[in-house]
Amino acid sequence: MHVLAASVVATWLKEQGLEFTVEVEHAALDPFRGYANAIRDELPDAIAVLDAFHVVRLGSQALDEVRRRVQQQTLHRRGHRDDPLYRIRGNRRAPKADTVDKKVVAAIGSVAEVTIPI
């Protein structure tokens, strides 16, 4: 599926012509290597960046791995319902509906500006 999708992106970019592709400065994409290759090949001057969703997802996965490792190293077992490290596992995924943490939004905005070399 991804290989097909990457070739579709490359084909679509080729079809847009040089007038379009030379104007593209940034390209947001997910971490799939095929998309990065298509961007690199068809938009050589564009800067590829990860979209905010994937930045947050990858950060959450890294945080979960660290939380699990610390839990194992300190208690020598998996987390239980009343363990502090176990209880915080869902905090970043389930904020209160009426709350927006401006610091998190600002952090995501500044992370989204980071250039990912392709």
Phi and psi in degrees as GROMACS dihedral restraints (atoms count N, CA, C in turn):
[ dihedral_restraints ]
;  ai    aj    ak    al  type     phi  dphi    fc
    3     4     5     6     1   -63.9    20    10
    4     5     6     7     1   -39.3    20    10
    6     7     8     9     1   -61.5    20    10
    7     8     9    10     1   -43.6    20    10
    9    10    11    12     1   -61.6    20    10
   10    11    12    13     1   -45.9    20    10
   12    13    14    15     1   -62.2    20    10
   13    14    15    16     1   -39.0    20    10
   15    16    17    18     1   -65.6    20    10
   16    17    18    19     1   -40.6    20    10
   18    19    20    21     1   -69.7    20    10
   19    20    21    22     1   -32.0    20    10
   21    22    23    24     1   -65.6    20    10
   22    23    24    25     1   -41.6    20    10
   24    25    26    27     1   -62.2    20    10
   25    26    27    28     1   -46.7    20    10
   27    28    29    30     1   -61.5    20    10
   28    29    30    31     1   -43.7    20    10
   30    31    32    33     1   -63.9    20    10
   31    32    33    34     1   -44.1    20    10
   33    34    35    36     1   -61.2    20    10
   34    35    36    37     1   -43.4    20    10
   36    37    38    39     1   -63.6    20    10
   37    38    39    40     1   -39.8    20    10
   39    40    41    42     1   -62.0    20    10
   40    41    42    43     1   -40.1    20    10
   42    43    44    45     1   -67.0    20    10
   43    44    45    46     1   -23.4    20    10
   45    46    47    48     1   -71.9    20    10
   46    47    48    49     1   -22.0    20    10
   48    49    50    51     1    86.1    20    10
   49    50    51    52     1   167.3    20    10
   51    52    53    54     1   -66.5    20    10
   52    53    54    55     1   -35.5    20    10
   54    55    56    57     1   -57.6    20    10
   55    56    57    58     1   -39.5    20    10
   57    58    59    60     1   -75.2    20    10
   58    59    60    61     1   -50.8    20    10
   60    61    62    63     1   -67.4    20    10
   61    62    63    64     1   -30.4    20    10
   63    64    65    66     1   -71.5    20    10
   64    65    66    67     1   -19.0    20    10
   66    67    68    69     1   -84.8    20    10
   67    68    69    70     1   -15.6    20    10
   69    70    71    72     1   -75.7    20    10
   70    71    72    73     1   120.3    20    10
   72    73    74    75     1  -100.5    20    10
   73    74    75    76     1   -35.7    20    10
   75    76    77    78     1  -132.9    20    10
   76    77    78    79     1   146.3    20    10
   78    79    80    81     1  -133.7    20    10
   79    80    81    82     1   117.9    20    10
   81    82    83    84     1   -88.8    20    10
   82    83    84    85     1   133.8    20    10
   84    85    86    87     1  -150.0    20    10
   85    86    87    88     1   169.2    20    10
   87    88    89    90     1   -88.9    20    10
   88    89    90    91     1   173.8    20    10
   90    91    92    93     1   -69.9    20    10
   91    92    93    94     1    -3.2    20    10
   93    94    95    96     1   -59.6    20    10
   94    95    96    97     1   126.5    20    10
   96    97    98    99     1   -62.5    20    10
   97    98    99   100     1   -33.0    20    10
   99   100   101   102     1   -60.3    20    10
  100   101   102   103     1   -40.0    20    10
  102   103   104   105     1   -65.6    20    10
  103   104   105   106     1   -41.8    20    10
  105   106   107   108     1   -61.8    20    10
  106   107   108   109     1   -40.0    20    10
  108   109   110   111     1   -64.3    20    10
  109   110   111   112     1   -42.3    20    10
  111   112   113   114     1   -62.4    20    10
  112   113   114   115     1   -42.6    20    10
  114   115   116   117     1   -64.0    20    10
  115   116   117   118     1   -45.8    20    10
  117   118   119   120     1   -59.5    20    10
  118   119   120   121     1   -42.7    20    10
  120   121   122   123     1   -74.9    20    10
  121   122   123   124     1   -40.4    20    10
  123   124   125   126     1   -97.4    20    10
  124   125   126   127     1   -22.5    20    10
  126   127   128   129     1  -128.8    20    10
  127   128   129   130     1    67.6    20    10
  129   130   131   132     1   -62.2    20    10
  130   131   132   133     1   -24.7    20    10
  132   133   134   135     1   -94.1    20    10
  133   134   135   136     1    -6.4    20    10
  135   136   137   138     1   -79.9    20    10
  136   137   138   139     1   149.1    20    10
  138   139   140   141     1   -96.6    20    10
  139   140   141   142     1   121.8    20    10
  141   142   143   144     1   -86.2    20    10
  142   143   144   145     1   131.8    20    10
  144   145   146   147     1  -130.7    20    10
  145   146   147   148     1   150.3    20    10
  147   148   149   150     1   -77.0    20    10
  148   149   150   151     1   142.9    20    10
  150   151   152   153     1   -73.4    20    10
  151   152   153   154     1   156.7    20    10
  153   154   155   156     1   -58.8    20    10
  154   155   156   157     1   -38.0    20    10
  156   157   158   159     1   -57.2    20    10
  157   158   159   160     1   -47.9    20    10
  159   160   161   162     1   -72.2    20    10
  160   161   162   163     1   -31.5    20    10
  162   163   164   165     1   -61.1    20    10
  163   164   165   166     1   -47.0    20    10
  165   166   167   168     1   -65.5    20    10
  166   167   168   169     1   -43.6    20    10
  168   169   170   171     1   -62.3    20    10
  169   170   171   172     1   -46.5    20    10
  171   172   173   174     1   -65.0    20    10
  172   173   174   175     1   -38.9    20    10
  174   175   176   177     1   -63.8    20    10
  175   176   177   178     1   -40.9    20    10
  177   178   179   180     1   -64.4    20    10
  178   179   180   181     1   -40.6    20    10
  180   181   182   183     1   -63.6    20    10
  181   182   183   184     1   -42.4    20    10
  183   184   185   186     1   -63.7    20    10
  184   185   186   187     1   -42.6    20    10
  186   187   188   189     1   -63.2    20    10
  187   188   189   190     1   -40.8    20    10
  189   190   191   192     1   -62.2    20    10
  190   191   192   193     1   -42.5    20    10
  192   193   194   195     1   -61.9    20    10
  193   194   195   196     1   -42.8    20    10
  195   196   197   198     1   -65.3    20    10
  196   197   198   199     1   -44.9    20    10
  198   199   200   201     1   -58.4    20    10
  199   200   201   202     1   -44.1    20    10
  201   202   203   204     1   -65.2    20    10
  202   203   204   205     1   -42.8    20    10
  204   205   206   207     1   -63.1    20    10
  205   206   207   208     1   -45.1    20    10
  207   208   209   210     1   -63.5    20    10
  208   209   210   211     1   -40.7    20    10
  210   211   212   213     1   -58.6    20    10
  211   212   213   214     1   -47.5    20    10
  213   214   215   216     1   -64.6    20    10
  214   215   216   217     1   -42.2    20    10
  216   217   218   219     1   -70.5    20    10
  217   218   219   220     1   -33.8    20    10
  219   220   221   222     1   -87.1    20    10
  220   221   222   223     1   -39.1    20    10
  222   223   224   225     1  -110.3    20    10
  223   224   225   226     1    -8.2    20    10
  225   226   227   228     1    59.8    20    10
  226   227   228   229     1    34.1    20    10
  228   229   230   231     1  -163.3    20    10
  229   230   231   232     1   168.9    20    10
  231   232   233   234     1   -68.7    20    10
  232   233   234   235     1   162.8    20    10
  234   235   236   237     1   -69.8    20    10
  235   236   237   238     1   148.0    20    10
  237   238   239   240     1  -114.3    20    10
  238   239   240   241     1   165.0    20    10
  240   241   242   243     1   -48.9    20    10
  241   242   243   244     1   -39.4    20    10
  243   244   245   246     1   -95.1    20    10
  244   245   246   247     1    -0.1    20    10
  246   247   248   249     1   -73.7    20    10
  247   248   249   250     1   134.4    20    10
  249   250   251   252     1   -57.1    20    10
  250   251   252   253     1   -42.3    20    10
  252   253   254   255     1   -67.7    20    10
  253   254   255   256     1   -29.3    20    10
  255   256   257   258     1   -75.5    20    10
  256   257   258   259     1   -39.4    20    10
  258   259   260   261     1   -65.9    20    10
  259   260   261   262     1   -29.3    20    10
  261   262   263   264     1   -82.6    20    10
  262   263   264   265     1    -4.1    20    10
  264   265   266   267     1   -58.7    20    10
  265   266   267   268     1   -29.8    20    10
  267   268   269   270     1  -100.6    20    10
  268   269   270   271     1    -2.2    20    10
  270   271   272   273     1   -57.8    20    10
  271   272   273   274     1   -42.4    20    10
  273   274   275   276     1   -76.2    20    10
  274   275   276   277     1   -18.5    20    10
  276   277   278   279     1   -93.7    20    10
  277   278   279   280     1   -22.1    20    10
  279   280   281   282     1  -127.2    20    10
  280   281   282   283     1    65.5    20    10
  282   283   284   285     1   -70.7    20    10
  283   284   285   286     1   159.4    20    10
  285   286   287   288     1   -61.9    20    10
  286   287   288   289     1   141.0    20    10
  288   289   290   291     1   -60.3    20    10
  289   290   291   292     1   -31.9    20    10
  291   292   293   294     1   -95.0    20    10
  292   293   294   295     1    10.2    20    10
  294   295   296   297     1  -116.6    20    10
  295   296   297   298     1   130.8    20    10
  297   298   299   300     1  -124.5    20    10
  298   299   300   301     1   118.3    20    10
  300   301   302   303     1   -82.7    20    10
  301   302   303   304     1   108.4    20    10
  303   304   305   306     1   -62.8    20    10
  304   305   306   307     1   -31.5    20    10
  306   307   308   309     1   -65.9    20    10
  307   308   309   310     1   -39.9    20    10
  309   310   311   312     1   -66.0    20    10
  310   311   312   313     1   -44.4    20    10
  312   313   314   315     1   -60.1    20    10
  313   314   315   316     1   -43.1    20    10
  315   316   317   318     1   -64.5    20    10
  316   317   318   319     1   -41.0    20    10
  318   319   320   321     1   -64.6    20    10
  319   320   321   322     1   -42.3    20    10
  321   322   323   324     1   -63.5    20    10
  322   323   324   325     1   -41.0    20    10
  324   325   326   327     1   -61.7    20    10
  325   326   327   328     1   -41.4    20    10
  327   328   329   330     1   -75.2    20    10
  328   329   330   331     1   -31.6    20    10
  330   331   332   333     1   -68.8    20    10
  331   332   333   334     1   -37.4    20    10
  333   334   335   336     1   -63.7    20    10
  334   335   336   337     1   -20.0    20    10
  336   337   338   339     1   -82.5    20    10
  337   338   339   340     1   -10.1    20    10
  339   340   341   342     1   -69.6    20    10
  340   341   342   343     1   134.5    20    10
  342   343   344   345     1   -85.0    20    10
  343   344   345   346     1   128.1    20    10
  345   346   347   348     1  -101.3    20    10
  346   347   348   349     1   113.8    20    10
  348   349   350   351     1   -65.4    20    10
  349   350   351   352     1   139.8    20    10
